[in-house]
């Protein structure tokens, strides 16, 4: 079971297969059981202790960043994620990033952004659409067309607690849609980045 894996100088932490989206471009559907030679499908969700043990075994101090990202949405396990993030910050001086679909407040039924304060250095939120209809067509959220408004609200609230908030899109979108997403990020007061599909 792959709990941690390396990309560049970052250590990625894989804590769940569950996700509220079923994105048309997601690597979990296109990569099958294999992502860069790794099977990221978890047999079960690892405990907080198991995750910390996996990080320590790799000597977490050698990495430039810890990134919560696997085949699922990390904030499906918000309580465990917060516990892990705080444990990592207590042990290492390494920045922590969460790659998320931005639907945590819908998942938890309340605003969880205050819980990110003090341990999350960066929040990378997958945007991937310029409006609610396109988002639902592309990302197929269990929350339907209300997902995008919730994502925008989550980002706005998170800015109060997280030093760097970024909207990302994958480069499978049209140039016009990417420009529209960049403008949406600018209006939201967050950074913007285009990700290469599959990374």
Rosetta blueprint (number, residue, H / E / L):
1 X L
2 X L
3 X L
4 X E
5 X E
6 X E
7 X E
8 X L
9 X L
10 X E
11 X E
12 X E
13 X E
14 X L
15 X L
16 X L
17 X L
18 X L
19 X L
20 X L
21 X L
22 X L
23 X L
24 X L
25 X L
26 X L
27 X H
28 X H
29 X H
30 X H
31 X L
32 X L
33 X L
34 X L
35 X E
36 X L
37 X L
38 X E
39 X L
40 X L
41 X L
42 X L
43 X L
44 X L
45 X L
46 X L
47 X L
48 X H
49 X H
50 X H
51 X H
52 X H
53 X H
54 X H
55 X H
56 X H
57 X H
58 X L
59 X L
60 X H
61 X H
62 X H
63 X L
64 X L
65 X E
66 X E
67 X E
68 X E
69 X L
70 X L
71 X L
72 X L
73 X L
74 X H
75 X H
76 X H
77 X H
78 X H
79 X H
80 X H
81 X H
82 X H
83 X H
84 X H
85 X H
86 X H
87 X H
88 X H
89 X H
90 X H
91 X H
92 X L
93 X L
94 X L
95 X E
96 X E
97 X E
98 X E
99 X E
100 X E
101 X L
102 X L
103 X L
104 X H
105 X H
106 X H
107 X H
108 X H
109 X L
110 X L
111 X L
112 X L
113 X H
114 X H
115 X H
116 X H
117 X L
118 X L
119 X L
120 X L
121 X L
122 X E
123 X E
124 X E
125 X E
126 X E
127 X L
128 X L
129 X L
130 X L
131 X L
132 X H
133 X H
134 X H
135 X H
136 X H
137 X H
138 X H
139 X H
140 X L
141 X L
142 X L
143 X L
144 X H
145 X H
146 X H
147 X H
148 X H
149 X H
150 X H
151 X H
152 X H
153 X H
154 X H
155 X H
156 X H
157 X H
158 X H
159 X L
160 X L
161 X L
162 X L
163 X L
164 X E
165 X E
166 X E
167 X E
168 X E
169 X E
170 X E
171 X L
172 X L
173 X L
174 X L
175 X H
176 X H
177 X H
178 X H
179 X H
180 X H
181 X H
182 X H
183 X H
184 X H
185 X H
186 X H
187 X H
188 X H
189 X L
190 X L
191 X E
192 X E
193 X E
194 X E
195 X E
196 X L
197 X L
198 X L
199 X L
